[in-house]
Amino acid sequence: MIILLSVLVLVAGWFIWRYMQQKQQDALPLPTNYPQLLQEHVSYYQSLSDEKKRLFEDRVNQFLHHVRIEGVGTTVDDLDKVLVASSAIIPIFGFEDWYYSLTDVLLYEDRFNADYQTTGNDRNILGMVGEGGALQSTMVLSKPALHEGFANETSKDNTGIHEFVHLLDKADGATDGSPNYLLPKDHIKPWLQLIHKSIHDIQTNRSDINPYGVTNEAEFFAVVSEYFFKRPDLLHEKHPELFARLEEIFRQNPMKADKLVE
């Protein structure tokens, strides 16, 4: 009994220590150069009101205190961290107190294959979320693709946002293009019907949405979400029904200064 009580005290003490360590970390301020990096490189942040910019900075700071970002065959600098964190926060900016089930983001020097190798001829992957084993709770991103998603402001693509949308999709237990916890139950079927119609339009060359979206419902959701956050004006013009559904899912209108939808 004494041994059991001693073990319980030690376990409780460890959890208390971890909690205090995390609280101390969360209290650390955002590095002073990060707001300038956000202003220079993240158009989503640039368009925010001053009040929402401070909120975005706080959430970037919180993300970086909870998730490790490491390089594989490359270095990781402040801009890399800012772009990874921005990729994470943009899709969830409409939700309070959202935490990803993620511990690590690995930045690769280039594209990689399904075995996370950067050599060979089958290196065509820009980003991937680990599904199990050693890479459970880990995201892998091509560093050049991460940067390109923010540098090219006229494109409809953003690899970082794409992968974090997959994590959002996965939060209900299935990466299937239908984030059931973000839609009223009676809106899920119309959303899936809209996905299938939009995939058909891509297949018949009647859409400007990235053809990668025809892969399956999950990839379509991630691809059209990139479009929604990168070029909301164009998506609203060309695909108003998709825009309205994504506005409902993310509780955001990226064309507004505060982004949020009540």
Buried (B, 14 or more C-beta within 10 A) or exposed (E): EEEEEEEEEEEEEEEEEEEEEEEEEEEEEBEEEBBEBBEEBBEBBEBBEEEBBEBBBBBBBBBBBEBEBEBBEBEBEEBBBBBBBBBBBBBBBBEEEBEBEBEBBBBBBBBBBEEBEBEEEEBEBBBBBBEEEEBEBBBBBBBBBBBBBBEEEEBBBBBBBBBBBBBBBBBEEEBBBBBBEBBEEEBBEEBBEBBEEBBEBBEEEEBBBBEBBBEEBBBBBBBBBBBBBBBBEBBBEBBEEBBEBBBBBBBBBBEBEBBBEE
